[in-house]
Amino acid sequence: MWFIYRKSPLGIVAKESMKVILGVYTSIDEAKKVMNSLSKFLLPKLSIIELKPENTDRFASLDPDITDIIKQQKCLERECYILVGSWSSE
């Protein structure tokens, strides 16, 4: 379980998540290479998701800093892929 801490008007808020962003990549081959390497060591289900303008909000709910990375790498102007790890709650 991952925890994200945010400052709010009422103080610091902790949000728990069963998903984590493991990386942002500009090529599908690079993302697959990292996914194959991590799958040997990590237990979560790993998936590669193509970043599109309509699904950026979904990733911001997992990690609020991802929007800065998306802007920095100019992911909305070219192909980018996000590697996500997820655990079931069982």
C-alpha positions, -999 to 999 in steps of 0.1 A, spaced: 0 0 0 13 34 -10 5 66 9 4 101 -7 6 131 16 -10 164 6 -13 197 24 -48 210 27 -65 239 45 -72 215 73 -37 201 76 -19 172 60 -41 145 44 -29 109 38 -44 91 8 -39 54 4 -36 37 -29 -31 2 -43 -15 16 -74 18 33 -81 34 50 -111 68 33 -116 80 54 -146 73 75 -176 89 65 -209 90 79 -244 93 46 -262 72 14 -258 103 -7 -261 120 11 -232 88 7 -210 86 -30 -219 123 -35 -210 119 -19 -176 86 -38 -170 103 -72 -177 132 -63 -154 109 -52 -126 86 -82 -129 114 -104 -116 115 -84 -83 81 -69 -77 49 -87 -69 23 -62 -83 6 -66 -116 25 -43 -140 9 -26 -170 20 -1 -196 -6 26 -205 -2 50 -233 -5 86 -221 -32 106 -239 -46 140 -230 -79 125 -220 -64 102 -194 -39 125 -176 -63 132 -148 -64 95 -139 -27 95 -133 -27 128 -113 -49 110 -88 -22 84 -83 7 109 -80 1 146 -80 37 153 -92 32 133 -124 17 164 -141 50 182 -138 69 152 -153 44 151 -182 49 187 -189 87 185 -185 90 155 -210 64 171 -233 44 139 -233 13 155 -247 32 164 -278 47 130 -285 42 94 -275 47 86 -238 39 55 -218 34 51 -181 44 20 -162 18 13 -134 20 -13 -107 -12 -24 -89 -20 -47 -61 -54 -63 -53 -69 -56 -19 -72 -93 -11 
